[in-house]
Amino acid sequence: MNNAPNPITILMADDAPSDRLLAAEALKDARLLNELRFVENGEDLMDYLLARGKFAPPAQAPRPGLILLDLNMPKKDGRTVLKEIKNTPSLSRIPIAVLTTSKDDADVYRSYDLGVNSYIVKPVTFEAIVGTLQTLEKHWIQIVELPSDGT
């Protein structure tokens, strides 16, 4: 295992501007080195991952090492996108952490059935968000060995 943390791009798919802002502030407050990028809906997430449309230039869409996925988004919800990602060989190895307000058991079970790597209910306080992102960073960047290019 590689002992040195390797900064990765974290891609957050969430339609709520306040949640995106909180995540960016929490990442900054946690002093994490990872770049955090955002998309606002499931269609944009798939365009980003497949380098289509406004995400076609490679510099516009660096491959994420971790996706934070909200389940309830417009255009294409997180459940649909999760299934598409896990059924696309070039994307299937990207770790996905569902980060949602839903505590519904059906959402938890369905997400794991579709291949999510972790399911997290969004914290409600800034301090809890910072702690959650620090824990995610420690787990996904410092502890877990990730595939470098998805092949």
ChimeraX commands (.cxc) that place a marker at each C-alpha (Angstrom):
marker #1 position 0.00,0.00,0.00 radius 0.5
marker #1 position 1.13,3.52,-0.75 radius 0.5
marker #1 position 1.84,5.31,2.55 radius 0.5
marker #1 position 1.76,8.84,1.15 radius 0.5
marker #1 position -1.71,10.32,0.64 radius 0.5
marker #1 position -2.30,11.11,-3.00 radius 0.5
marker #1 position -4.60,14.08,-3.62 radius 0.5
marker #1 position -7.53,13.08,-5.78 radius 0.5
marker #1 position -10.37,14.98,-7.35 radius 0.5
marker #1 position -13.60,14.61,-5.40 radius 0.5
marker #1 position -16.70,15.10,-7.52 radius 0.5
marker #1 position -19.87,16.09,-5.66 radius 0.5
marker #1 position -23.22,15.70,-7.39 radius 0.5
marker #1 position -25.78,17.75,-5.48 radius 0.5
marker #1 position -28.48,20.14,-6.65 radius 0.5
marker #1 position -28.58,22.19,-3.43 radius 0.5
marker #1 position -26.29,25.26,-3.62 radius 0.5
marker #1 position -26.18,25.45,0.19 radius 0.5
marker #1 position -24.94,21.84,0.46 radius 0.5
marker #1 position -22.27,22.45,-2.18 radius 0.5
marker #1 position -21.12,25.61,-0.38 radius 0.5
marker #1 position -21.03,23.82,2.98 radius 0.5
marker #1 position -19.01,20.97,1.50 radius 0.5
marker #1 position -16.50,23.38,-0.06 radius 0.5
marker #1 position -16.14,25.31,3.20 radius 0.5
marker #1 position -15.86,22.10,5.22 radius 0.5
marker #1 position -13.15,20.75,2.92 radius 0.5
marker #1 position -11.27,24.03,3.22 radius 0.5
marker #1 position -11.72,24.07,7.01 radius 0.5
marker #1 position -10.50,20.48,7.21 radius 0.5
marker #1 position -7.36,21.55,5.29 radius 0.5
marker #1 position -7.70,18.71,2.82 radius 0.5
marker #1 position -5.55,18.88,-0.31 radius 0.5
marker #1 position -8.14,17.37,-2.60 radius 0.5
marker #1 position -9.80,19.35,-5.35 radius 0.5
marker #1 position -13.57,19.41,-4.97 radius 0.5
marker #1 position -15.64,19.79,-8.14 radius 0.5
marker #1 position -19.39,20.03,-8.45 radius 0.5
marker #1 position -22.20,19.06,-10.78 radius 0.5
marker #1 position -25.82,19.94,-10.08 radius 0.5
marker #1 position -27.75,17.01,-11.52 radius 0.5
marker #1 position -27.44,13.45,-12.76 radius 0.5
marker #1 position -27.23,14.39,-16.43 radius 0.5
marker #1 position -24.28,16.70,-15.73 radius 0.5
marker #1 position -22.64,13.98,-13.65 radius 0.5
marker #1 position -22.77,11.51,-16.53 radius 0.5
marker #1 position -21.58,14.19,-18.99 radius 0.5
marker #1 position -18.67,14.95,-16.65 radius 0.5
marker #1 position -17.70,11.29,-16.25 radius 0.5
marker #1 position -17.99,10.58,-19.98 radius 0.5
marker #1 position -16.35,13.91,-21.01 radius 0.5
marker #1 position -19.34,15.08,-23.03 radius 0.5
marker #1 position -20.70,18.54,-23.80 radius 0.5
marker #1 position -19.23,21.30,-21.65 radius 0.5
marker #1 position -17.03,18.68,-19.96 radius 0.5
marker #1 position -15.45,17.46,-23.22 radius 0.5
marker #1 position -12.04,19.13,-22.80 radius 0.5
marker #1 position -10.01,16.87,-20.45 radius 0.5
marker #1 position -9.03,19.83,-18.27 radius 0.5
marker #1 position -12.73,20.48,-17.59 radius 0.5
marker #1 position -13.30,17.01,-16.17 radius 0.5
marker #1 position -10.38,15.33,-14.40 radius 0.5
marker #1 position -11.29,11.77,-13.47 radius 0.5
marker #1 position -12.58,11.72,-9.91 radius 0.5
marker #1 position -11.11,9.42,-7.32 radius 0.5
marker #1 position -14.33,9.65,-5.31 radius 0.5
marker #1 position -17.90,10.67,-6.11 radius 0.5
marker #1 position -20.19,12.11,-3.42 radius 0.5
marker #1 position -23.68,11.45,-4.73 radius 0.5
marker #1 position -26.98,12.94,-3.64 radius 0.5
marker #1 position -29.90,10.63,-4.38 radius 0.5
marker #1 position -32.54,13.30,-4.98 radius 0.5
marker #1 position -31.49,15.43,-7.94 radius 0.5
marker #1 position -33.33,16.83,-10.94 radius 0.5
marker #1 position -33.10,15.57,-14.54 radius 0.5
marker #1 position -31.63,12.20,-13.52 radius 0.5
marker #1 position -31.69,11.10,-9.89 radius 0.5
marker #1 position -28.80,9.56,-8.00 radius 0.5
marker #1 position -30.24,6.05,-8.08 radius 0.5
marker #1 position -30.39,6.07,-11.88 radius 0.5
marker #1 position -26.89,7.55,-12.17 radius 0.5
marker #1 position -25.48,5.05,-9.66 radius 0.5
marker #1 position -26.81,2.18,-11.77 radius 0.5
marker #1 position -25.37,3.72,-14.98 radius 0.5
marker #1 position -21.95,4.30,-13.43 radius 0.5
marker #1 position -21.68,0.80,-11.99 radius 0.5
marker #1 position -22.80,-0.70,-15.33 radius 0.5
marker #1 position -20.20,1.26,-17.34 radius 0.5
marker #1 position -16.90,-0.67,-17.27 radius 0.5
marker #1 position -14.72,2.45,-17.61 radius 0.5
marker #1 position -16.46,4.05,-14.60 radius 0.5
marker #1 position -17.46,1.14,-12.40 radius 0.5
marker #1 position -14.37,1.22,-10.18 radius 0.5
marker #1 position -14.77,4.84,-9.10 radius 0.5
marker #1 position -15.80,4.73,-5.44 radius 0.5
marker #1 position -19.16,6.32,-4.75 radius 0.5
marker #1 position -20.36,7.55,-1.37 radius 0.5
marker #1 position -24.03,8.43,-1.25 radius 0.5
marker #1 position -24.39,11.64,0.75 radius 0.5
marker #1 position -28.09,12.29,1.16 radius 0.5
marker #1 position -30.80,13.40,3.56 radius 0.5
marker #1 position -32.73,10.14,3.12 radius 0.5
marker #1 position -32.75,7.76,6.08 radius 0.5
marker #1 position -35.20,5.46,4.29 radius 0.5
marker #1 position -34.17,1.81,4.59 radius 0.5
marker #1 position -35.32,1.21,1.00 radius 0.5
marker #1 position -32.85,3.84,-0.24 radius 0.5
marker #1 position -30.03,2.34,1.81 radius 0.5
marker #1 position -30.67,-1.21,0.57 radius 0.5
marker #1 position -31.22,-0.16,-3.05 radius 0.5
marker #1 position -28.03,1.93,-3.05 radius 0.5
marker #1 position -25.95,-1.00,-1.82 radius 0.5
marker #1 position -27.69,-3.34,-4.26 radius 0.5
marker #1 position -26.67,-0.94,-7.05 radius 0.5
marker #1 position -23.03,-1.00,-5.92 radius 0.5
marker #1 position -22.52,2.08,-3.76 radius 0.5
marker #1 position -19.40,1.92,-1.60 radius 0.5
marker #1 position -20.85,3.78,1.39 radius 0.5
marker #1 position -24.10,5.43,2.39 radius 0.5
marker #1 position -23.98,8.54,4.58 radius 0.5
marker #1 position -26.86,10.63,5.86 radius 0.5
marker #1 position -25.92,14.30,5.47 radius 0.5
marker #1 position -24.87,15.87,8.75 radius 0.5
marker #1 position -26.85,18.95,9.77 radius 0.5
marker #1 position -24.13,21.04,11.43 radius 0.5
marker #1 position -21.02,22.53,9.87 radius 0.5
marker #1 position -18.81,20.81,12.46 radius 0.5
marker #1 position -20.36,17.45,11.65 radius 0.5
marker #1 position -19.87,18.04,7.91 radius 0.5
marker #1 position -16.19,18.85,8.52 radius 0.5
marker #1 position -15.83,15.69,10.60 radius 0.5
marker #1 position -17.56,13.58,7.96 radius 0.5
marker #1 position -15.33,14.93,5.17 radius 0.5
marker #1 position -12.22,14.38,7.29 radius 0.5
marker #1 position -13.31,10.79,7.91 radius 0.5
marker #1 position -14.04,10.27,4.21 radius 0.5
marker #1 position -10.65,11.73,3.31 radius 0.5
marker #1 position -8.87,9.50,5.82 radius 0.5
marker #1 position -10.67,6.39,4.61 radius 0.5
marker #1 position -10.66,6.95,0.83 radius 0.5
marker #1 position -7.32,8.74,0.43 radius 0.5
marker #1 position -5.07,7.64,3.28 radius 0.5
marker #1 position -6.21,4.09,4.03 radius 0.5
marker #1 position -7.82,2.58,0.92 radius 0.5
marker #1 position -5.78,1.76,-2.17 radius 0.5
marker #1 position -7.66,3.16,-5.17 radius 0.5
marker #1 position -7.24,2.18,-8.83 radius 0.5
marker #1 position -5.24,4.90,-10.55 radius 0.5
marker #1 position -7.10,5.11,-13.86 radius 0.5
marker #1 position -10.12,2.84,-13.72 radius 0.5
marker #1 position -8.63,0.13,-15.92 radius 0.5
marker link #1:1,2 radius 0.2
marker link #1:2,3 radius 0.2
marker link #1:3,4 radius 0.2
marker link #1:4,5 radius 0.2
marker link #1:5,6 radius 0.2
marker link #1:6,7 radius 0.2
marker link #1:7,8 radius 0.2
marker link #1:8,9 radius 0.2
marker link #1:9,10 radius 0.2
marker link #1:10,11 radius 0.2
marker link #1:11,12 radius 0.2
marker link #1:12,13 radius 0.2
marker link #1:13,14 radius 0.2
marker link #1:14,15 radius 0.2
marker link #1:15,16 radius 0.2
marker link #1:16,17 radius 0.2
marker link #1:17,18 radius 0.2
marker link #1:18,19 radius 0.2
marker link #1:19,20 radius 0.2
marker link #1:20,21 radius 0.2
marker link #1:21,22 radius 0.2
marker link #1:22,23 radius 0.2
marker link #1:23,24 radius 0.2
marker link #1:24,25 radius 0.2
marker link #1:25,26 radius 0.2
marker link #1:26,27 radius 0.2
marker link #1:27,28 radius 0.2
marker link #1:28,29 radius 0.2
marker link #1:29,30 radius 0.2
marker link #1:30,31 radius 0.2
marker link #1:31,32 radius 0.2
marker link #1:32,33 radius 0.2
marker link #1:33,34 radius 0.2
marker link #1:34,35 radius 0.2
marker link #1:35,36 radius 0.2
marker link #1:36,37 radius 0.2
marker link #1:37,38 radius 0.2
marker link #1:38,39 radius 0.2
marker link #1:39,40 radius 0.2
marker link #1:40,41 radius 0.2
marker link #1:41,42 radius 0.2
marker link #1:42,43 radius 0.2
marker link #1:43,44 radius 0.2
marker link #1:44,45 radius 0.2
marker link #1:45,46 radius 0.2
marker link #1:46,47 radius 0.2
marker link #1:47,48 radius 0.2
marker link #1:48,49 radius 0.2
marker link #1:49,50 radius 0.2
marker link #1:50,51 radius 0.2
marker link #1:51,52 radius 0.2
marker link #1:52,53 radius 0.2
marker link #1:53,54 radius 0.2
marker link #1:54,55 radius 0.2
marker link #1:55,56 radius 0.2
marker link #1:56,57 radius 0.2
marker link #1:57,58 radius 0.2
marker link #1:58,59 radius 0.2
marker link #1:59,60 radius 0.2
marker link #1:60,61 radius 0.2
marker link #1:61,62 radius 0.2
marker link #1:62,63 radius 0.2
marker link #1:63,64 radius 0.2
marker link #1:64,65 radius 0.2
marker link #1:65,66 radius 0.2
marker link #1:66,67 radius 0.2
marker link #1:67,68 radius 0.2
marker link #1:68,69 radius 0.2
marker link #1:69,70 radius 0.2
marker link #1:70,71 radius 0.2
marker link #1:71,72 radius 0.2
marker link #1:72,73 radius 0.2
marker link #1:73,74 radius 0.2
marker link #1:74,75 radius 0.2
marker link #1:75,76 radius 0.2
marker link #1:76,77 radius 0.2
marker link #1:77,78 radius 0.2
marker link #1:78,79 radius 0.2
marker link #1:79,80 radius 0.2
marker link #1:80,81 radius 0.2
marker link #1:81,82 radius 0.2
marker link #1:82,83 radius 0.2
marker link #1:83,84 radius 0.2
marker link #1:84,85 radius 0.2
marker link #1:85,86 radius 0.2
marker link #1:86,87 radius 0.2
marker link #1:87,88 radius 0.2
marker link #1:88,89 radius 0.2
marker link #1:89,90 radius 0.2
marker link #1:90,91 radius 0.2
marker link #1:91,92 radius 0.2
marker link #1:92,93 radius 0.2
marker link #1:93,94 radius 0.2
marker link #1:94,95 radius 0.2
marker link #1:95,96 radius 0.2
marker link #1:96,97 radius 0.2
marker link #1:97,98 radius 0.2
marker link #1:98,99 radius 0.2
marker link #1:99,100 radius 0.2
marker link #1:100,101 radius 0.2
marker link #1:101,102 radius 0.2
marker link #1:102,103 radius 0.2
marker link #1:103,104 radius 0.2
marker link #1:104,105 radius 0.2
marker link #1:105,106 radius 0.2
marker link #1:106,107 radius 0.2
marker link #1:107,108 radius 0.2
marker link #1:108,109 radius 0.2
marker link #1:109,110 radius 0.2
marker link #1:110,111 radius 0.2
marker link #1:111,112 radius 0.2
marker link #1:112,113 radius 0.2
marker link #1:113,114 radius 0.2
marker link #1:114,115 radius 0.2
marker link #1:115,116 radius 0.2
marker link #1:116,117 radius 0.2
marker link #1:117,118 radius 0.2
marker link #1:118,119 radius 0.2
marker link #1:119,120 radius 0.2
marker link #1:120,121 radius 0.2
marker link #1:121,122 radius 0.2
marker link #1:122,123 radius 0.2
marker link #1:123,124 radius 0.2
marker link #1:124,125 radius 0.2
marker link #1:125,126 radius 0.2
marker link #1:126,127 radius 0.2
marker link #1:127,128 radius 0.2
marker link #1:128,129 radius 0.2
marker link #1:129,130 radius 0.2
marker link #1:130,131 radius 0.2
marker link #1:131,132 radius 0.2
marker link #1:132,133 radius 0.2
marker link #1:133,134 radius 0.2
marker link #1:134,135 radius 0.2
marker link #1:135,136 radius 0.2
marker link #1:136,137 radius 0.2
marker link #1:137,138 radius 0.2
marker link #1:138,139 radius 0.2
marker link #1:139,140 radius 0.2
marker link #1:140,141 radius 0.2
marker link #1:141,142 radius 0.2
marker link #1:142,143 radius 0.2
marker link #1:143,144 radius 0.2
marker link #1:144,145 radius 0.2
marker link #1:145,146 radius 0.2
marker link #1:146,147 radius 0.2
marker link #1:147,148 radius 0.2
marker link #1:148,149 radius 0.2
marker link #1:149,150 radius 0.2
marker link #1:150,151 radius 0.2
view
